[in-house]
Each structure stands twice: as structure tokens, then as C-alpha cells.
Amino acid sequence: MNVFYEESGIFKVGAVLADNMTSLQVEASHGKRSKIKASSVLLRFEAPPLYEFMYQAQQVAADLDPDFLWECCANSEEFSSHTLATDYFGYSPSPVEVAAIMILLNSAPIYFYRKGQGRYKAAPPEALRAALASQEKKRLEAEQQARYKQQLSTFTLPEEFRSKLDDLLYKPNKNTIEWKALESVCTATKLSVPKLLEKCGAISSTHDYHFNQFLREHFPEGTAFNLSEIDCVFNDLEKLPIANVAAFSIDDTTTTEIDDAFSVTPLPLGSFRIGIHIAAPALGITRGSLLDKAAAKRLSTVYLPGQKITMLPEKTIDLCTLSETRLCPALSLYLDVADDFTVISTQSRIEKIKVIANLRHDTLEQQFNEDTLRKNLASYPFAHELSLLWHFSRKMEILRGKENDLNNEKIDYSFFVEQDRITIQERRRGSPIDRVVSELMIYANTEWGKQLADAGIAGIYRSQNGGKVRMSLSPAPHQGLGVAQYAWSSSPMRRYVDLINQRQLIALLTDAAPPYSKENDELLVSIRDFEEVYSVYSDFQRAMERYWCLRWLLQENIKITGAQVIKENLVKLDRIPLIVRVSPLPDLLPGTLVKLEISQIDLIECTLHARFLHKE
């Protein structure tokens, strides 16, 4: 005796070795023995032979039409497979035919619902129609996915992908057939999704790929300011006194947010007055206004080579920036300085200033440098004022204990992109221009931080201890700068923290209630959000600078370059701020000069291959 039974949803056959009423001992045609429950047995048969039974049943099942069978029992309640087999064949069916019906019923769950061992019910018409439509949809999707895979495998972009490229690159829905096809081909070709799409011609600009990836994550609504009107209004501007100074600013050629300017006014007995003038958007941007909320959301201007995303709208910047030949509202810090460059007294004022000139680094550095200072050449605009500021800055460096600061010898780099061509210029950090501007900014941020602290008014401070920089509401020493406290206040158009501190300073100078109190959580939230965003923006700027360094290598067709070992296998390339790993690299001391061969520059992954050639 043989049995046809079901085990774990699979139909099987076996020869009965022992029948114990509730269970059976059976042997498969290949010799494996099993113990099965008697309730699992669907049919008992003598013929055909065990090894032919399943083959014959499957052959008969293959000729059955599920649509016809469904029509036969569409109006029925539950039925047994044996009853359906009898009705279908029109006679008492053989075990093979009954098994074939069972196989068909079991393999067509959208037509027939299982109701128990060997019992079924026809699916309702509406449910069947829906299931068939879904099945057809899946079939068509499978065909489409196969077509996508075939095209992608030959690095051809399917036309249907064009409208979905942003989603596929930056925020894919992994349940779509497009993504599944991409993922499958990426696995087969061992390429990343961006690299595969690049090979398919989907990425026309590698720069835009990186930039749009950043925008998609951090500016999902775009970079435009969706404000019906720019509510930056200087209502009482006419009431502000006009300072009797001739101020000038110092910035690079691309700067539009001119936050700071300087003036030097002679005083009796050889002393003089230095004016540090900071643009005052806090006078025109009302706390809690739509414009303020927009700035509080961005928190900082985003910088990258060739472009930037400003914290404030362009119209607001135009109102606040310290442009030449016009009166500008400013928060000024005046330092009365003796002829030995010692500060005698300080005074802060809210006023309007006349900016005589916006000096630019590229032209000023040719006139104001170590060589012209040493030769005492003074045939350029503001030469006398800049000379005084230079000597004052040197004195301030000494007082801070930073006169021999090694950071002054480091090289900074300026990136200029014009018509998709990159220029990278080296600038020594300790140049007279840099030292004058940085010292005056350090003095202002230190002094204004002290004034807030002395008045018991809340401010946001930056401190450094043990190399770790942190922001808090408590004034604390900044060891890196060598000052007792430091509160960012000098870039209120570019950093929201500075705008907050400027509001507090204005309240101090006007005897008004401070907008922010120490007990208010708003300042702590601003600190948390600013540190998070500022870190993201800085990382992005570094990433884009790396990208443009790679572009420069390709643009200049650099195959062989010099480099300097930093440590282990880490080296910095000559002329550009690009640090790469070289493997293998001989065991060389830091500072060793080497020659490298450059190849395999990848602008999607932002990588290259550097091979050690020899020491210089």
C-alpha cells in the first residue's frame, strides 16, 4: 500500500511500512523513511508504482485549467478535492487524477481558498479579479525589471529612470522595481549606484551630484527664501548719530556679506582711536519675525568653492552690508590707544558710519605686506592707518602670548571658480592682512563678551580647554586664543550666534531689557542646533574643497607631483590642500618630501590612487 500525503505544505508519496492507526511509517522511493501522522494522508493507492505517481499527477495537473475549474465551483460552498475531481472527469477518478486536482488547487491560491485537509472554497469573483489584476501587474513589473537590468548591464539608462534620478541617487524607495534593478546590477558589476548611473550617462555634472546631495538632505525645500516680504526695517535709522570716521573694510573679492570695517582717528599727544565697526542687522531684524525664523533655521552661511548659501536673503544683506560710499548702521567698538599701542579705554556705540572703501585682498596684499612694512613704503591708500593697525596687532599678539604662534606659518588656500575652471591660491595665514583683521576681531569678541558678562547679561561664549572647543552660556577662557572669554559677535550676517549676541549688546547699550535671559531654554537650543549645523556645513565645505582639488589635478593634467609626509602613509600634495593615503609608503619621517604618481581620479567617490616614486 502507498500513500499520497502532505507534509509542511508539500505533497509527497511513500510506501507504507507500518500502520499504527494514528501514525504511519513510510518509505520514499529514494529510500528515506519517515514517520507521518495519519491525518496527513490524502490518498491511498496501489498503482501506479510509487516512483511514477508524482510524475503522472503533475503531468495531468499541468493540463488542467484553473479558470475552468473555478467556474465549475464558483457558486459552491466548500468542496472536497475528490468531489471536484469526480465532477470534472465525469467518472470515478483514479488516485492520480484526484492527486492532480489537489496539486492544481493547492498551486492556485488566488482561485481557491484552503478550508482544511483536502477541502477548498472558490474565491469570490471580485476577489479573484483583484488577485488576477495584481498577478498580471507583478508579471509586467517582472518583465519591466528584467528589461531595466538588461539595459543597465550595458550601461544604458532606461528612459523611465530620467524623471526619478534624484530619488534614486539621494533618497531611494527600495521597494520600487527601478531600485531593485539598480541594486541587482550594482551587485553584479560591483559598482555603487552613483557610479553605475554615471556610466549610464545619468550624471552630467559631478559637482551638481555632490551639491544636490547636500541640498536634498539639508535644504529639502530649496535655498530660496519663501518670504512674502523682507521684514528687515531700520525704523530709527535717522535717529542714529553719524560717526566722524573714515572707515574701510578688508575682504576677499567674493565677499558680499561685509560684516566688519575699521577706522583710525588721530588723538592728542600721539595717541589714536581705533574703530572696529560691525554691521548691525540686529537693529532691523525683529526677534521672532519670519526673517528671524528663517535665519534661525539656517543658523549660518554655507561656504563652498564658487558659491555659497547665505543665512540671510540677498535683499537683507544689501541693506546691512558695510558697502562703500554710503552710511551704514553699525555697532562700533572704539579703542583709545597710546603711542606705545597700549589700550587706554574702550567705548561701544550704536551709530551710522561712512565706509570710504571696500579693500580687497588680491590688490591690498600686493601693497600691504612684510616687505612694504619693512621698507616703510606708504604710497597706497590707508597705508598710515594699516601700519598703525599692524603694530597694534603685534602688541595684542604679545599680550595674548601668541607672538610665536606656529599657526601663523600655516598656509591657507583660496578657491576661485570661474566658468567651471578652478584656481587655487596659496596664502600664508600670518600675513599682515590676516593678522590685522584677526587681532581686531579677537579683541572685539573678547571685549564684548566681557561687557556682557560684567553686566550679568546672557551671551553665547566659545571656550577652549585641553584642545576641546565648546559653546556655553558661561564665560570661560579660550586657551587657543589666550583670552579670558570669547563671544562671537563680529559676523551677525553670517552666523546666528553672532546675531543673538549683538541683540544682547544693543540691549546693554540702550538700557533695554535683554531679549534673551539665562533661564530661557532658547539660547541652549540655539547652541545645540548651531553646533550641529556648523559641523555639517564645515564638513561639506571640506568635502567640496577636496572635490575641487581633484578637479584641479585633472584640469592641470597633473600626473607627477610633490608631496610632504604628515605621518605614516598620510601625505599632503604640493600646491593644493589635498591629503591622501599612499599605500605602500616607506617608513619616512614626518616632513619628508616625496614624489608621487597620480592616477584613477574618481570625481563621484572623490578618490584617487597615489603611488610612491621616490624621496626628493
FINUPA-904470 format. One line per 5 residues: their letters; for each residue y negated, z, x of C-alpha. Coordinates in steps of 0.05 Angstrom, whole numbers, always signed. Each point is the difference from the previous one (the first is absolute). Layout:
BEGIN
a	Y,Z,X ~ ...
END
This chain:
BEGIN
mnvfy	+0,+0,+0 ~ -70,-18,+24 ~ -67,+26,-23 ~ -71,-29,-4 ~ -49,+58,+9
eesgi	-72,+18,+16 ~ -21,+44,+58 ~ -73,+14,+17 ~ -22,-59,-42 ~ +48,-49,+34
fkvga	+60,-33,-33 ~ +65,+7,+40 ~ +75,-12,-9 ~ +60,+38,+26 ~ +74,+9,-8
vladn	+20,+65,-33 ~ +42,+44,+46 ~ -2,+62,-43 ~ -27,+16,-69 ~ -16,+73,-11
mtslq	-32,-9,-69 ~ -70,+21,+20 ~ +0,-35,+67 ~ +36,-57,+35 ~ +20,-15,+71
veash	-14,-74,+13 ~ +7,-48,+58 ~ -47,-59,+12 ~ +26,-68,+20 ~ -22,+13,+72
gkrsk	+40,+65,+2 ~ -53,+54,-10 ~ +22,+56,-46 ~ -46,+38,-47 ~ +2,+53,-52
ikass	-38,-19,-63 ~ -14,+32,-67 ~ +39,-27,-59 ~ -66,-8,-38 ~ -22,-51,+52
vllrf	+56,-48,-19 ~ -25,-59,-43 ~ +63,-43,-3 ~ +73,+4,+18 ~ +37,-65,+17
eappl	+63,-28,+31 ~ -24,-70,+15 ~ -30,-37,+35 ~ +15,+31,+68 ~ -47,+53,+24
yefmy	-30,-43,+55 ~ -17,-57,-49 ~ -26,+41,-58 ~ -72,+11,+23 ~ -7,-72,+25
qaqqv	+23,-28,-67 ~ -44,+48,-40 ~ -61,-17,+41 ~ +13,-75,-9 ~ +4,+8,-75
aadld	-63,+44,+0 ~ -38,-53,+38 ~ +11,-49,-57 ~ -25,+48,-53 ~ -70,-9,-29
pdflw	-37,+66,-9 ~ -49,-32,-49 ~ +57,-23,-45 ~ +36,+67,+4 ~ -65,+36,-17
eccan	-9,-44,-62 ~ +71,+16,-20 ~ -15,+74,-4 ~ -76,+3,-7 ~ +5,+30,-70
seefs	+56,+47,+17 ~ -2,+73,+13 ~ +41,+26,+59 ~ +62,-41,+16 ~ +57,+4,+49
shtla	+11,-53,+53 ~ +71,-12,-28 ~ -29,-14,-70 ~ -51,-49,+29 ~ +55,-35,+41
tdyfg	+42,-8,-63 ~ -59,-30,-39 ~ -20,-45,+57 ~ +68,-29,+17 ~ +25,-1,-72
yspsp	+67,+31,+17 ~ +28,+62,+32 ~ -29,-6,+70 ~ +39,+9,+64 ~ -17,+58,+47
vevaa	-35,-50,+46 ~ -44,-25,-58 ~ -17,+71,-22 ~ -17,+18,+72 ~ -43,-63,+5
imill	-40,+21,-62 ~ -10,+69,+31 ~ -23,-29,+65 ~ -50,-44,-36 ~ -26,+56,-45
nsapi	-7,+46,+59 ~ -38,-52,+41 ~ -50,-15,-55 ~ -36,+66,-14 ~ -60,-36,-29
yfyrk	+45,-30,-54 ~ +47,+59,-12 ~ -11,+75,+3 ~ +58,+44,+21 ~ +18,+52,-51
gqgry	+61,+30,+32 ~ +65,-20,+33 ~ +12,-72,-21 ~ -51,+3,-56 ~ -66,-38,-5
kaapp	-58,-17,-46 ~ -40,-65,-1 ~ -72,+8,+23 ~ -52,-7,-55 ~ -31,-70,-2
ealra	-70,+23,+21 ~ +29,+40,+58 ~ +42,-58,+22 ~ -59,-48,-2 ~ -41,+48,+43
alasq	+57,+11,+49 ~ +13,-75,+7 ~ -74,-12,+11 ~ -1,+53,+54 ~ +63,-29,+31
ekkrl	-32,-69,+1 ~ -63,+28,+30 ~ +40,+33,+56 ~ +37,-65,+12 ~ -65,-38,+6
eaeqq	-30,+53,+45 ~ +61,-1,+45 ~ -7,-76,+6 ~ -74,+8,+14 ~ +13,+54,+51
arykq	+51,-44,+35 ~ -52,-56,+2 ~ -52,+47,+29 ~ +49,+22,+54 ~ +17,-71,+18
qlstf	-74,-19,+6 ~ -18,+63,+39 ~ +58,-11,+47 ~ -31,-66,+20 ~ -69,+34,+5
tlpee	-26,-35,-62 ~ -43,+42,-46 ~ +23,-5,-73 ~ -59,-23,-43 ~ +10,+60,-47
frskl	-15,+48,+58 ~ -72,-24,+9 ~ -29,+41,-57 ~ +39,+61,+21 ~ -12,+2,+75
ddlly	-46,+61,+0 ~ +51,+41,-39 ~ +58,-24,+44 ~ -38,+17,+64 ~ -33,+65,-18
kpnkn	+31,+32,-62 ~ +65,-34,-19 ~ +39,+14,-63 ~ +70,+4,+30 ~ +33,-17,-67
tiewk	-28,-71,-2 ~ +42,-60,+19 ~ -54,-21,+48 ~ +6,+64,+39 ~ +76,-1,-1
alesv	+0,-70,+27 ~ -50,+19,+54 ~ +39,+62,+19 ~ +65,-39,+4 ~ -28,-54,+45
ctatk	-36,+52,+44 ~ +66,+35,+11 ~ +34,-65,+18 ~ -56,-24,+47 ~ -17,+69,+27
lsvpk	-74,-12,-16 ~ -48,+47,-34 ~ -29,-23,-67 ~ -69,-17,+30 ~ +33,-39,+57
llekc	+44,-39,-48 ~ -59,-16,-45 ~ -41,-20,+60 ~ +54,-48,+21 ~ -1,-28,-70
gaiss	-75,-14,+7 ~ -20,+54,-50 ~ -47,+37,+47 ~ -56,-46,+20 ~ -41,+54,+35
thdyh	+33,+57,+38 ~ -67,+36,-1 ~ -4,-3,-75 ~ +71,+25,-5 ~ -17,+64,+37
fnqfl	-68,+8,-33 ~ +27,-11,-71 ~ +57,+49,+13 ~ -52,+53,+15 ~ -42,-19,-61
rehfp	+61,+0,-46 ~ +16,+72,+20 ~ -69,+31,+8 ~ -46,-45,-41 ~ +45,-23,-57
egtaf	-61,-14,-44 ~ -35,-41,+54 ~ -58,+15,+46 ~ -56,-18,-48 ~ -40,+56,-31
nlsei	+10,-3,-76 ~ -67,+31,-17 ~ -44,-27,-54 ~ -60,+20,+42 ~ -11,+33,+67
dcvfn	-28,+67,-19 ~ -31,+16,+67 ~ -72,+17,-17 ~ -51,+33,+46 ~ -42,+29,-56
dlekl	-48,+41,+42 ~ -5,-47,+59 ~ -75,-7,-6 ~ -7,+75,+7 ~ +34,+2,+68
pianv	-47,+5,+60 ~ -2,-58,+49 ~ +19,+20,+70 ~ -48,-19,+55 ~ +54,-28,+44
aafsi	+23,-69,+26 ~ +75,+4,-9 ~ +54,-47,+25 ~ +75,-4,-12 ~ +56,-20,+48
ddttt	+63,-34,-29 ~ +46,-58,+13 ~ -15,-68,-30 ~ +47,+8,-59 ~ -27,+67,-26
teidd	-34,-3,-68 ~ +6,+74,-17 ~ -53,+24,+48 ~ +5,+76,-7 ~ -41,+23,+58
afsvt	-65,-15,+37 ~ -40,+36,+55 ~ -71,+11,+19 ~ -37,+31,+60 ~ -70,+27,-9
plplg	-42,+28,+58 ~ -24,+72,-4 ~ -51,+38,+43 ~ +18,+24,+70 ~ +54,-51,+13
sfrig	+45,+22,-57 ~ +23,-49,-54 ~ +32,+0,-68 ~ +66,-35,-14 ~ +12,-22,-71
ihiaa	+72,-10,-24 ~ -6,-36,-67 ~ +60,-6,-46 ~ +1,-45,-62 ~ -2,+43,-63
palgi	+43,-30,-56 ~ +8,+71,-27 ~ -71,-4,-25 ~ +18,-58,-46 ~ +74,+9,-18
trgsl	+7,+53,-53 ~ +60,+45,+6 ~ +51,-18,-54 ~ -30,-68,-14 ~ +44,-62,-4
ldkaa	-24,-21,+69 ~ +16,+69,+28 ~ +70,-2,-31 ~ +12,-68,+31 ~ -21,+25,+68
akrls	+42,+64,-9 ~ +60,-44,-14 ~ -8,-43,+62 ~ -24,+57,+44 ~ -14,-44,+60
tvylp	-16,-71,+21 ~ +62,-37,+24 ~ -10,-37,+65 ~ +42,-56,+29 ~ -16,-59,+46
gqkit	-42,-52,-35 ~ -12,+38,-65 ~ -7,+67,-34 ~ +7,+33,-68 ~ -62,+42,-11
mlpek	-1,+69,-33 ~ -63,-19,-37 ~ -19,-65,-36 ~ -41,-51,+39 ~ -60,+11,-45
tidlc	+1,+74,+13 ~ +6,-11,+75 ~ -60,-48,-3 ~ -41,+56,-33 ~ +20,+54,+49
tlset	+11,-35,+67 ~ -53,+11,+54 ~ -22,-72,+4 ~ -59,-19,+44 ~ -70,-13,-26
rlcpa	+5,+42,-62 ~ -8,+72,-22 ~ +68,+35,-8 ~ +17,+68,-29 ~ +31,+43,+54
lslyl	+22,+70,+18 ~ -31,+12,+68 ~ +14,+51,+54 ~ -58,+9,+50 ~ +11,+31,+68
dvadd	-60,+24,+40 ~ +22,-10,+73 ~ -33,+27,+63 ~ -10,-43,+62 ~ +65,+29,+29
ftvis	+36,-26,-62 ~ +11,+69,-29 ~ -4,+3,-76 ~ -58,+47,-19 ~ +7,-3,-76
tqsri	+31,-41,-57 ~ -24,-18,-69 ~ +34,-39,-57 ~ -39,-42,-50 ~ +11,-45,-60
ekikv	-47,-59,+8 ~ -9,-75,+4 ~ +2,-33,+68 ~ -22,-68,+26 ~ +55,-33,+41
ianlr	-34,-47,+49 ~ +63,-33,+27 ~ +75,-3,-11 ~ +24,-7,+72 ~ +69,-31,+12
hdtle	+50,+18,+54 ~ +11,-71,+25 ~ -73,-10,+20 ~ -20,+72,+14 ~ +58,+12,+48
qqfne	-26,-55,+46 ~ -67,+37,+5 ~ +19,+73,-6 ~ +57,+16,+49 ~ +14,+40,+63
dtlrk	-29,-54,+44 ~ -68,-5,-36 ~ -4,+76,-4 ~ +14,+7,+74 ~ -53,-53,+17
nlasy	-48,+30,-51 ~ -9,-68,-33 ~ -41,+8,-63 ~ -17,-71,-23 ~ +37,+2,-66
pfahe	-16,+29,-69 ~ +5,+76,-7 ~ +16,+7,+74 ~ -40,+64,+8 ~ +30,+31,-63
lsllw	+71,-19,+21 ~ -11,+28,+69 ~ -22,+67,-28 ~ +59,+1,-48 ~ +47,-16,+58
hfsrk	-24,+59,+41 ~ +2,+45,-60 ~ +72,-22,-15 ~ +21,+15,+71 ~ -29,+70,-7
meilr	+37,+11,-66 ~ +65,-23,+33 ~ -9,+53,+54 ~ -15,+54,-52 ~ +64,-19,-37
gkend	+40,+2,+65 ~ +17,-74,-6 ~ -40,-31,+57 ~ +65,-21,+35 ~ +38,-18,-63
lnnek	+54,-50,+18 ~ -6,-30,-69 ~ -65,-32,+23 ~ +39,-45,+47 ~ +46,-27,-54
idysf	-6,-71,-26 ~ -16,-15,-72 ~ +10,-68,-31 ~ -41,-39,-50 ~ +33,-52,-44
fveqd	-39,-60,-27 ~ +33,-51,-46 ~ -37,-65,-14 ~ +34,-59,-35 ~ +68,+32,+11
ritiq	-12,+5,+75 ~ +3,+68,+33 ~ -44,+25,+56 ~ +17,+68,+32 ~ -53,+31,+44
errrg	+9,+60,+46 ~ -53,+55,-1 ~ +2,+61,+44 ~ -6,+61,-45 ~ -49,+37,+45
spidr	-54,-54,+1 ~ -71,+26,-8 ~ -4,-28,-71 ~ +64,+36,-21 ~ -20,+65,+32
vvsel	-69,+1,-30 ~ +25,-14,-71 ~ +60,+46,+4 ~ -40,+58,+29 ~ -54,-5,-53
miyan	+52,-3,-55 ~ +38,+60,+29 ~ -66,+39,+3 ~ -18,-16,-72 ~ +70,+16,-27
tewgk	+2,+64,+40 ~ -70,+23,-19 ~ +6,-16,-74 ~ +68,+34,-2 ~ -33,+62,+29
qlada	-56,-2,-51 ~ +49,-3,-57 ~ +41,+57,+29 ~ -62,+44,+14 ~ -24,-11,-72
giagi	+68,+18,-29 ~ +5,-70,-32 ~ +68,-32,-5 ~ +13,-59,+46 ~ +59,-41,+26
yrsqn	+13,+12,+74 ~ +44,-32,+52 ~ +29,+45,+53 ~ +48,-8,+57 ~ +45,+52,+31
ggkvr	+56,-14,+47 ~ -9,-74,-8 ~ +10,+2,-76 ~ -58,-23,-43 ~ -7,+27,-70
mslsp	-51,+1,-56 ~ -19,+63,-38 ~ -57,+37,-35 ~ -7,+49,+58 ~ -43,-15,+62
aphqg	+44,+5,+62 ~ -5,-26,+72 ~ +17,-72,+16 ~ +30,+6,+69 ~ +3,-75,+12
lgvaq	-76,-6,-9 ~ -17,+68,+29 ~ -41,+23,-60 ~ +1,+63,-43 ~ +6,-38,-66
yawss	-1,-72,-22 ~ -14,-28,-69 ~ +2,-75,-12 ~ -68,-18,-29 ~ -22,-63,+37
spmrr	+37,-55,-39 ~ -11,+14,-74 ~ +7,-74,-19 ~ +67,-6,+34 ~ +34,+68,-10
yvdli	+1,+41,-64 ~ +4,+65,+40 ~ -67,-16,+31 ~ -30,-15,-69 ~ +24,+69,-24
nqrql	-31,+35,+60 ~ -65,-39,-8 ~ -5,+25,-72 ~ +8,+71,+24 ~ -53,-10,+54
iallt	-49,-30,-51 ~ +10,+61,-44 ~ -14,+45,+60 ~ -64,-36,+17 ~ -25,-2,-72
daapp	+20,+71,-17 ~ +44,-27,-56 ~ +68,+26,-21 ~ +54,-32,+43 ~ +41,-51,-39
ysken	+65,+29,+29 ~ +20,+72,+7 ~ +53,+30,+45 ~ +38,+25,-61 ~ +5,-70,-30
dellv	+66,-35,+13 ~ -36,-67,+1 ~ -16,+5,+74 ~ +72,+17,+18 ~ +25,-59,-42
sirdf	-50,-45,+36 ~ +24,+24,+68 ~ +73,-11,-18 ~ -12,-69,-29 ~ -47,-21,+56
eevys	+49,+19,+55 ~ +56,-38,-34 ~ -41,-63,-13 ~ -35,+2,+68 ~ +68,+2,+34
vysdf	+25,-59,-41 ~ -63,-41,+14 ~ +4,+15,+75 ~ +73,-20,+3 ~ -16,-65,-35
qrame	-58,-14,+48 ~ +46,+10,+60 ~ +53,-44,-32 ~ -49,-56,-11 ~ -28,+7,+70
rywcl	+71,-8,+26 ~ +8,-62,-44 ~ -63,-31,+28 ~ +21,+17,+71 ~ +63,-41,-12
rwllq	-42,-56,-30 ~ -43,+2,+63 ~ +61,-8,+45 ~ +20,-62,-40 ~ -71,-27,-4
eniki	-10,+6,+75 ~ +72,-24,+14 ~ +14,+61,+43 ~ +70,-5,+30 ~ -9,+45,+61
tgaqv	-45,+61,-1 ~ -15,+62,+40 ~ +13,+69,-29 ~ -4,+73,+20 ~ +57,+49,-8
ikenl	-17,+58,-46 ~ +66,+37,+4 ~ +74,-17,+2 ~ +6,-71,-30 ~ -67,+2,-36
vkldr	-54,-46,+28 ~ -71,-22,-20 ~ -17,-73,+7 ~ -62,-22,+38 ~ -64,-20,-38
ipliv	+24,+22,-68 ~ +19,+67,-32 ~ +73,-18,-9 ~ +55,+49,+19 ~ +72,-25,+3
rvspl	+68,+22,+23 ~ +34,-38,+57 ~ +75,+6,+5 ~ +25,+3,+52 ~ -57,+25,+43
pdllp	+12,+29,+70 ~ -16,+74,+10 ~ -74,-6,+16 ~ -55,+52,+4 ~ -54,+1,-55
gtlvk	-58,-44,+21 ~ +43,-50,+36 ~ -24,-72,-9 ~ +54,-50,-20 ~ +7,-73,-21
leisq	+34,-17,-66 ~ +26,-62,-34 ~ -19,-4,-74 ~ +43,-35,-52 ~ +26,+2,-71
idlie	-66,+22,-33 ~ +13,+15,-73 ~ -62,+6,-44 ~ +39,+25,-60 ~ +36,+57,+35
ctlha	-58,+7,+50 ~ +47,+1,+59 ~ +9,-36,+65 ~ +49,-2,+58 ~ -27,+21,+68
rflhk	+43,-11,+62 ~ -15,+35,+66 ~ -13,-49,+57 ~ -24,+41,+59 ~ -49,+53,+24
e	-70,-21,+20
END
